[in-house]
Amino acid sequence: MRLVWAHAMRWLAGTPRPVRVLLCSDERFYTSEQQWAPVWRWAGGLARRCGVVLCHRRIEPGRPDAVKHWGQFDLIGLKLGFTTPQAEAVAWARQLRGQLAGPAARLVYFDGDDDLNVQWPELLGEVDRYVKKHAFADRSAYLRSYQGKSNLTDHLSRTQGLVLTEHAVQASEPLNADQLGKISVGWNIGLDDKIVDLFRSLPEPRLDGRSVDIASRAYVPPTLWTHGLRAPVVEQLERMSARFRVMAPRDRVGQAQYYRELLDAKLCVSPFGFGEICWRDFEAILCGCVLVKPDMGHVRTQPDLFIPGETYLPVRWDYADLAEQCEQLLADDARRQAMARRARSVLAQALGEDWFLSRFTELLPSLPQGKLDRRDAEISRKGDPTP
């Protein structure tokens, strides 16, 4: 009733109504759910400055028929675990469309997966926008098929003979060309709680007096499919230890020890994993390392910490030039420190409220804009969306 009363008072006063946003997810995968972490972090700002009232509803896998009378919303955001069958994902979208407030309202899928691909081509036809953490720079890449779930499983299948019989997703199908315009880049995992917590707890690090040239905890056992992406860099670094002060152990340590290692390193090599981008990228930057990574020219993402020679050092995917590239940068300490400062500054700006609110509203330009007073802002909450 509180939400209904707020609407009535606004109508009587002649002021704009709020923009009602419902976020629905099955909450099955933490890293996917973190795509919405900055939305909840800056919910107050979205309310005050954009008139957005946020609600959340946990949905039960396999039960799209449970969507009944949840209310009418200007925007509905949907998120599903990657093991969801395509037919079910489409059914969820069709059911939720019935909860939209009118023709100007939008149904948006938020893809929280690590990779660049779109798993369910048919879902694109059911939503108004498809928001990814990062996308192919060349959108025509979505018009081809891939072995496995992503371009990375496809790469390993073609170059190293990766067997995909045990994978949940055996192949990724091409998308329809007329649907590509729905794909948008939202924000990446640099805005996850883990990175924000590190940023807020870690003072700006010293860049001089570091005793380690190159750090990288990249090893994974051969039983994981990502081993093929990690093993080449581990082997290269172990060979490079004769020329550089390298820290590339194969064991695991606690988070505090891991951060101490990064705070003492000049460069951090961060290979691909389940996707191109991982928390290590942003942890290294916040700890003052220059990020060294396989060339990211095929990726578009925000915040963009992958500007060659400015915020990261690109190397070949097979790491054949790793030693050469690292040696050149380590020989130019002024350049190394300037790159580290620039990357940290870009990330720090993106972790603020202004950056995120601007990003959120750019993604949804067609939504009506309202204004909320403090009482209305308190309505923005995570819970049952029904008035």
Buried (B, 14 or more C-beta within 10 A) or exposed (E): EEBEEBBEEBEEEEBBBBBBBBBBBBBBBEBBBBBBBBBBBBBBBBBBBBBBBBBBBEBEBEEBEEBEEBBBBBBBBBBBBBEBEEEBBBBBBEBBBEBBBEEEBBBBBBBBBBBBBBBBBBBBBBBBBBBBBBBBBEBEBBEEEBBBBBBBBBBBBEEEEBEBEEBEBEEBBEBEEEBBEBBBBBBBBBBBEBBBEBBEEBEEBEBEEBEBBBBBBBBBEEEEBBBBBBBBBBEBBEEBEEEBBBBBBEEEEEEEEBBEBBBBBBBBBBBBBBBBBBBBBBBBBBBBBBBBBBBBEBBBBBBBBBBEEBBBBBBEBEBEEBBEBBEEBBEEEEBBBBBBEBBBEBBBEBBEBEBBBEBBBEBBEEBBBBBBBEEBBBBBBBEEBEB
